[in-house]
């Protein structure tokens, strides 16, 4: 499968995108935390006959050059509008993994009339995360968040104590330990969490838009995902009539890899172009 790299300009920023596939429908893809647009390559290989996939490097990731303190909704919509203009199309479908799911939910909140279908893979943003908002929006929370990142060892010891008494499970403990002790990940968290903190979707409005505009919405969740538990998907699809469906995959959070690409593609496109 051939791919093509390019940039969408917004003010002084350059947003890197990768075009994959050659299908008649446009599918805009948003990756997760500490990933980049290339993570969609295995899935794009499977969907290339139906979709032309444009995978975006989110600010703080990949080759995107972004200097603003935050990614705000007007900037996000301008980026999407730039892709629409480039491909001369009014409508498109969306796929988002983890953090990228939260990006898709924001687009569904503000421009539902642009969306043909939405595929959310272990999506962040289905529920309000009090700790995330405290760490990125509250002045005292921001100070504590910085202290945790600056002095990770003592906080790992406290988490280990909580794990000992089963107040934190093994999966979350490993995730937190990597986030705090891996220097690259630690730096990424300090940069990306605040940068994305203005994009908190109003889930009630998103659901209302899905119903009003009849947006087919598929949630694909890992059965053993401790980061985005499947229960959050079950809660989300309630009261969305017949427009939202939930699928489970025998996996944890890391759903976007070569081994699962064919299964994900069958869920997204059960009737592939022959």
VENNOR-V495894 format. One record per pair of residues at least 4 apart in sequence whose ideal C-beta (glycine too) atoms are under 7 Angstrom apart, sorted by the first residue. I is the first residue (numbers start at 0). J is the second residue. If there is no record, write none. Layout:
# VENNOR-V495894
I | J
I | J
This chain:
# VENNOR-V495894
0 | 19
0 | 20
0 | 43
0 | 44
0 | 47
2 | 17
2 | 18
2 | 19
3 | 18
4 | 15
4 | 17
5 | 16
5 | 18
6 | 13
6 | 14
6 | 15
6 | 16
7 | 14
7 | 16
7 | 78
7 | 81
7 | 82
8 | 13
9 | 14
9 | 74
9 | 77
9 | 78
9 | 81
11 | 66
12 | 64
12 | 65
12 | 66
13 | 63
13 | 64
14 | 55
14 | 56
14 | 63
14 | 78
15 | 36
15 | 56
15 | 61
15 | 62
15 | 63
16 | 36
16 | 53
16 | 54
16 | 55
17 | 36
17 | 37
17 | 54
18 | 51
18 | 53
19 | 40
19 | 43
19 | 47
19 | 52
19 | 54
20 | 43
20 | 46
20 | 47
20 | 50
20 | 51
20 | 52
21 | 47
21 | 51
22 | 47
22 | 48
22 | 49
22 | 50
22 | 51
24 | 49
24 | 50
24 | 92
25 | 51
25 | 53
25 | 86
25 | 88
25 | 91
26 | 50
26 | 52
26 | 91
26 | 92
26 | 94
27 | 53
27 | 55
27 | 79
27 | 82
27 | 91
27 | 93
28 | 39
28 | 52
28 | 53
28 | 54
28 | 55
28 | 94
29 | 55
29 | 57
29 | 95
29 | 99
29 | 102
29 | 103
30 | 34
30 | 35
30 | 36
30 | 38
30 | 39
30 | 54
30 | 57
30 | 60
30 | 96
30 | 99
31 | 96
31 | 97
31 | 98
31 | 99
32 | 97
32 | 98
32 | 191
33 | 184
33 | 187
34 | 38
34 | 60
35 | 56
35 | 60
35 | 61
36 | 54
36 | 55
36 | 56
36 | 61
38 | 255
39 | 43
39 | 52
39 | 54
39 | 255
40 | 44
41 | 256
41 | 257
41 | 260
42 | 46
42 | 255
42 | 260
42 | 263
42 | 264
43 | 47
43 | 52
44 | 260
45 | 260
45 | 261
45 | 264
46 | 50
46 | 52
46 | 264
46 | 267
46 | 268
48 | 271
48 | 272
49 | 268
49 | 271
49 | 272
53 | 82
56 | 60
56 | 61
56 | 62
56 | 63
57 | 63
58 | 63
58 | 65
58 | 70
58 | 194
59 | 65
59 | 190
59 | 191
59 | 194
69 | 194
69 | 196
69 | 197
70 | 74
70 | 75
70 | 194
70 | 195
70 | 197
70 | 198
71 | 197
72 | 76
72 | 105
72 | 109
72 | 198
73 | 77
74 | 78
75 | 79
75 | 102
75 | 105
75 | 198
76 | 80
76 | 109
76 | 110
77 | 81
78 | 82
79 | 83
79 | 106
80 | 84
81 | 85
82 | 86
83 | 88
83 | 89
83 | 91
89 | 113
90 | 113
90 | 114
90 | 115
91 | 113
91 | 115
92 | 114
92 | 115
92 | 116
92 | 117
93 | 103
93 | 106
93 | 114
93 | 117
93 | 118
94 | 118
94 | 120
95 | 99
95 | 100
95 | 102
95 | 103
95 | 119
95 | 120
95 | 122
96 | 100
96 | 120
96 | 121
96 | 254
96 | 255
97 | 121
97 | 122
97 | 123
97 | 227
98 | 102
98 | 123
98 | 195
99 | 103
100 | 104
100 | 119
100 | 120
100 | 122
100 | 123
100 | 124
101 | 105
101 | 122
101 | 123
101 | 124
101 | 198
101 | 200
102 | 106
102 | 198
103 | 107
103 | 117
103 | 119
104 | 108
104 | 122
104 | 124
104 | 200
104 | 205
105 | 109
105 | 198
105 | 200
106 | 110
106 | 114
107 | 111
107 | 114
107 | 117
107 | 205
107 | 208
107 | 209
107 | 214
108 | 200
108 | 201
108 | 204
108 | 205
108 | 208
111 | 208
111 | 212
111 | 214
112 | 212
114 | 214
116 | 214
116 | 215
117 | 214
117 | 216
118 | 217
118 | 219
118 | 267
119 | 216
119 | 217
119 | 218
120 | 219
120 | 254
120 | 255
120 | 263
121 | 220
121 | 221
121 | 224
121 | 227
121 | 252
121 | 254
122 | 218
122 | 227
123 | 227
124 | 200
125 | 202
125 | 231
125 | 232
125 | 235
126 | 231
127 | 132
128 | 132
129 | 133
130 | 134
131 | 135
132 | 136
133 | 137
133 | 140
134 | 140
134 | 141
134 | 144
134 | 192
135 | 141
135 | 192
135 | 193
135 | 196
136 | 196
137 | 141
138 | 142
139 | 143
140 | 144
141 | 145
142 | 146
143 | 147
144 | 148
145 | 149
146 | 150
147 | 151
147 | 154
148 | 185
148 | 188
148 | 189
150 | 154
151 | 155
151 | 179
151 | 180
151 | 185
152 | 156
153 | 157
154 | 158
154 | 179
155 | 159
155 | 176
155 | 179
155 | 180
156 | 160
157 | 161
158 | 162
158 | 167
158 | 172
158 | 175
159 | 163
161 | 166
161 | 167
162 | 167
162 | 169
162 | 172
167 | 171
167 | 172
168 | 172
168 | 225
169 | 173
170 | 174
170 | 225
171 | 175
171 | 225
172 | 176
173 | 177
174 | 178
174 | 226
175 | 179
176 | 180
177 | 181
177 | 184
178 | 184
178 | 185
178 | 188
179 | 185
181 | 185
182 | 186
183 | 187
184 | 188
185 | 189
186 | 190
187 | 191
188 | 192
190 | 194
191 | 195
192 | 196
200 | 205
201 | 205
202 | 206
203 | 207
204 | 208
205 | 209
206 | 210
206 | 238
206 | 239
207 | 211
208 | 212
209 | 214
209 | 216
209 | 239
209 | 242
209 | 243
210 | 239
210 | 240
210 | 242
213 | 242
214 | 242
215 | 242
216 | 242
216 | 243
217 | 244
217 | 246
217 | 266
217 | 267
218 | 232
218 | 235
218 | 236
218 | 243
218 | 245
218 | 246
219 | 246
219 | 248
219 | 254
219 | 263
219 | 266
220 | 224
220 | 229
220 | 232
220 | 245
220 | 247
221 | 248
221 | 250
221 | 251
221 | 252
221 | 254
222 | 229
222 | 247
222 | 248
222 | 249
222 | 250
223 | 250
223 | 251
224 | 228
224 | 229
224 | 251
224 | 252
225 | 251
226 | 252
227 | 231
227 | 252
229 | 233
229 | 247
230 | 234
231 | 235
232 | 236
232 | 245
233 | 245
236 | 243
236 | 245
239 | 243
246 | 266
248 | 254
248 | 259
248 | 262
250 | 254
250 | 259
254 | 259
254 | 263
259 | 263
260 | 264
261 | 265
262 | 266
263 | 267
264 | 268
265 | 269
